[in-house]
Each structure stands twice: as C-alpha cells, then as structure tokens.
Amino acid sequence: PMTETTQDAGMISEELAARLLCVETTELTKLRRMKIVTPVTTSPVKYRLSDVVREYVKHLRGEKASAAECAQHLDLNRRNFHDLIDRGVVGRQPERGYVLADVRLSYIRHLRETAAGRSEAADPIASARARLLTAKAEQAEGEAKRANSGYAPISTLKVALARSMTALRELLLSTPGQLAHRLVGLDRASIHRELDRHMRAVLNSIADGHIARAVEAGGPVTEAEKAAHEASQ
C-alpha cells in the first residue's frame, strides 16, 4: 500500500489519507467539503501527506487561523472576507486570531438572514400574509390546547365564581323567612336546635350540588357576561 504514497509526486488518495489519520473516509470527505482539509487535486481527490496531516491536527487542536485562511475556508477572496468583518458579520480578531468553526457559523447565519430578507423584499404582501396565517395558526393551536387540557380561562372562572356567590347569598338570605314562623314562642334551647338543624340542611344542600346546579342553570358563560363582570370590578 505504501507505494501509493510515492505516486503523483508524493500525493495520496482520500481513502489512504483517511486510513493514515484513523478516520472514516466519509468523515474526511466531510472535512474536505467544509474546506478544513484541502486536496491538491479534486478529480481524482489527492492530498499531499504533509498538508492533510497538518490541517487535520490544526482542526483537532482548534488552532486559530488568519483572515486569509478564513477567506479560503469560506471560498471567498480576501476583500469580501474583510467586508464581512467591516459589517460586523464576523468579529474582528488579531492576526491568526480566528476560529474557523466560529467564522463558518457566523457566515452561515448571515447567509440565512440575507436569504430571508430577500424573500420578504421580493413579495412583502405574501410575507405579511404568511405571518398573519402563522399567527392565526398559533392562536388556534393555543385555543385547542386549552380546550383539551380540561382547564378554563380565568375570565370564565371569575364569572362562575360570581354566580356561585350569588346563589350562596340567595340561599343564606332565605334563612330568616324560612325560620321566622317556626321560632315563634320557642325557648332558647329550642331556637338553637332549629337554627342548627336549618344550617346543617343548608350545608348539606351545598354539598349535594345546589350551588353547582345554580351556576349551570345560567348556561355557558358568554363574552358579554365576562365583559360585564370585568367592568364591575
């Protein structure tokens, strides 16, 4: 196999380079496409042994690169790369102070933002319509989640609580009228027994769902009822 290293003026194939670096050929191909390692020829792919080892070791160490190396890594000329620096796309660093992975990520984000901006500029109406549809879809999704969660909106609960308090108030205020004629002429102990009996009956009525039935009798809570309740607070 070593005879392959002596062919083509000391160049080696991608398969042999991968074996020498102890990586899968697909991994080395990925590094080549990311311009982390640079072949001498691309058809067929051939590397100079010293170059591919140096570039791979630099990649493993995360060593810093120069602006010229960054430009080559992004397939740009130096002027265009310095333009990215001047516009703040890539943070300015001292000579050989750039991390290729960081530079590449900043450049990819810049390309995505530029593409999104061009799309909106090309058809602002379509972009606005898309945002509107997205907002409506998110609203509908939120309402569906709330409906399926078993929970009710706070405004609905406030109205239901107000109905409950009204029903309870009416139940308690009916006590004097129901007891007045029954207490006439009774002594203190008898009055106490009648009051105790009646209040226990009221509590049992509440426990049996009297208040809940009164709330349900009002029907579903309407938006108008919510608004009226909020206005009264």
C-alpha angles and dihedrals in degrees: 000000000000090000086075089066091059095052124096095019096306098319124137135204124254091250093055092043089054091050092050091050091045094236134118116268089238090057092052090047089053091051089050092052089049087052092238089125120031124209122213091226131018102199097074100009109242129172133199103236097225092048098049092047092049093047093046093049089049089052092051093048093046089230120184121258135209125248089255091054090048091052090051091047091055093041091243133127117248094255093056092047092051087049088058089052093049091051092050095245089122119031114245113250135180117265110298089007099117125108108214094214092054093046092049092050092049091050093049091051090049091052091050093050091047092050091049091050093050091050092053093044091051094056113009093170092055090046092051090048090050091052090049092050090047091051092049092048091050090048092050091047091051092049091048091051091050091048092051096042095073091237126118128216116266091243091058092048091051091055092046090050091049090052089050092052091049092051091047091048092052091047093052095042090056090063099087093050092049095047105034098085092042095055098052111120096003124132123239095268093049092048089052091052092049093049092047092048092049096047091049089052089052091051091048089050090054091047091050091058104265092138093043091051090050090053092048091048088066090065127224115342109258129211089243090056091050091050092048091050092050091048091053093055 
